[in-house]
Amino acid sequence: MMVNINYLKDLKNLDNKIPRIKPSLKIGIILDCLLAEVIQDPKLNNKDYLENKSKELNKLNSDDLRKKAKEVIEEKREKDNNEMKKGYFVK
């Protein structure tokens, strides 16, 4: 499965869920962080947890959040790409 934010349940309109966040780059960063957490533990992929966690993440520094999420997401994408290449015998 390709990694993207559509994997997160019911959070396509995050800006409507958290009234204090204006539509901005920070929403994308928060979604990346949530995706990283769900990749590590799929049990966390439920609406209540994701909404509460997004409120917590909104209080943190965007740069720190971005670095944390990017590492996990890139690692997962690389793993998925390698698995797909094996299926097609591509190096």
Buried (B, 14 or more C-beta within 10 A) or exposed (E): EEBEBEBBEEBEEBEEBBEEBEEEEBBBBBBBBBBBBBBEEEEBBEEEBBBEBBBEBBEBEBEEBBEBBBEBBEBBBEEEEEEEEEEEEEE
